[in-house]
Amino acid sequence: MKLYYKPGACPLASHIVLQEVGQPFAIEAVDTGTGRTASGEDFRRINPKGYVPALELAEGVVLTEGAAILQFLADRWPEAGLAPQAGTLDRARLQELLHWIGSELHKAFSPLFREATIAEGRQAAQAAVAQKFDLIEADLADGREWLVANRFSVADAYLFTVARWAGYCDIDLALWPHLAGFVDRCAARPATQAALRAEGLLQ
């Protein structure tokens, strides 16, 4: 397997999960601005959508979209315990979270990564992120360590990946102590450390 990624971007969640399942894989960085991989390939030949993540399963077989990749990896290696069993309420909760993180929280950050966003727009985007963080903070206030069935799952990897963007966007996670604690717990996992180090995000 090969994961195409951009350091610190949303493919970090898939990278963490690949580390968690413990199967052999490679990674290759993509410059989404030029559309080239680190080895000089035209990335659109790999993923015509032009964005990451993309997971190459075999020659010519590529899976895209982060939520799909995360669930595929969890289901392909169930012994890693990264997703509840299909058909259960806990699995539906996991899917609910993956969709919400992708369509609401992840997207709320988007304006903050655009140079063209004016100051007023940045403030509105920061407020939108804060509103989403309020919801997560309320969920984690019951004392749980992880999002679903209090067991680390692919949803946790995704939330960690997106929540850590706060540090690049002038949003202080200390305002949400339960969420900040969650991010610290995720960051301390060996799989997370390995992924961060491989992407040059940790010395």
Secondary structure, DSSP 4 states (H G I P E B T S, - for coil): -EEEE-TTSTHHHHHHHHHHHT---EEEEEETTTTEETTS-BHHHH-TT--S-EEEEETTEEEESHHHHHHHHHHHSGGG--SPPTTSHHHHHHHHHHHHIIIIIHHHHGGGG-TT--HHHHHHHHHHHHHHHHHHHHHHTTS-SSSBTTB--HHHHHHHHHHGGGGGTT--GGGSHHHHHHHHHHHHSHHHHHHHHHTTS--
